Amino acid sequence: MSKNTEEYIAYIEQLLKPFGEFELKKMFGSIGIFKEGICFGGIMENTFRLKVDDSNKEDYESRGMGPWQVPGKKMKMSYYEVPIEVMEDSKILVQWATKSFELAKKKKLKKTSK
């Protein structure tokens, strides 16, 4: 499994600056991207990914992106690679990151209200 490089992590941090406050945490050999204690994205194997559900899946799949598959396992996670054209447009990137944060927040609220 290839690791994340410090350069790539710094690059993603720069890209996300317009999004506002967030923090990066090491998780299982990857980096989780958190806002208000909620994970909404990550850097897995030097690839920037955001959380996806049925509300935004088409945005990714229409650009050829799919779910992250855990290396060496059949398990797929609901984090999709962010297309380069989105990464290069900070306005769109902020929209996509906000959508991923909001859906992660909603999912967490559902879990805690059970």
N, C-alpha and C positions, 0 to 999 in steps of 0.2 A: 504494500500500500504506500503510495507516495504521500509525503507529508506536505503541509502548507508551508510556504516560504514566508519569511518575515516581510519580504518585498511585496508579495501579493496581498498579505494581510493589510499592510500599510496602504496599498493602492485602494482596496475596498473601503477602508476607513475614510480615505479622502473622498471617494465617490459618494459615501453616505453622509458627509458633513451637512449638506443642505436639508437632510431629513430631520435633523435636530439631535437631541440627546439619545444616545444608545451606548451599550457596552458590549465588549467582546469577552467571552469566557471559554476557556478550554474545556472541551467535552469529548470524551471517548476518542481522542486522537484528531478531533476536528475542532472548529471554533463555532460556538453559538453566538448569534447576534440577538441581544435582548434590549427591550425598552420596557420600563416599569416592571421589571422582573419577569417579563413574558418573552419567550423565545419565538422570534418570527422569521429568522433566517439563519444562514450558516455559511461557513467556508469549509468545504469538504474536498480534500485532495486538490487544493489550489483551484477550486471552482466555487464561484459565488452562487448561492441558491437562496430562494425565498419560499416561505410556506405557501402551500396551495390547497384549495379545496374546490368544490364544484363551482363556486362563484367566480373563480379566476383561472381555473385550469385551462380553459380554451385559449386564453391569452398566451400561454406558454406552448401548448400543443400545436397551435396554429403556426408557431415559429419553429417547430421541430424539436421542442424540448420535452423531456419526460422526467419521471420521478427518479430520485437518487436511489441507487441500489447499493446496499451496504456491501463493501468488498468481501468476497468469499461467502456470501450468504444470499439466499433467495429473497430476503426481505427488501421491499421497496418502501421508501419513506415519502411523505408528502412535501418534499422540498425539491423544487425544480430549478434547473440552471437558469440564470437570468441571461437572456439573449444579449449579445454584444451591442446591438443597436439601442437597447434600453439602457445599458450601462453608459453609453456615450451621450445620452440625453438626460441631464440631471432632473429636468421637470418630470419626465415620464418615470424615471427611476424613483423619485420621491413618491409619485402616485402609486407605483407598484409596491414599494416598501410599506407605505401607509395601508394599503389594502391587505397586505400580508399580516401586518401588525394587528389591524382591526379584526381579521378573522381568527387570528390566534388568541386575541383577547376574548372574543365572543365564545370560542371553544373552551377557554379556561373558566370563564364565568359559568358556563353550562355545567362543567365538572364540579365546581365548588357549590353549586346550588342544589345538587342531588342529595 
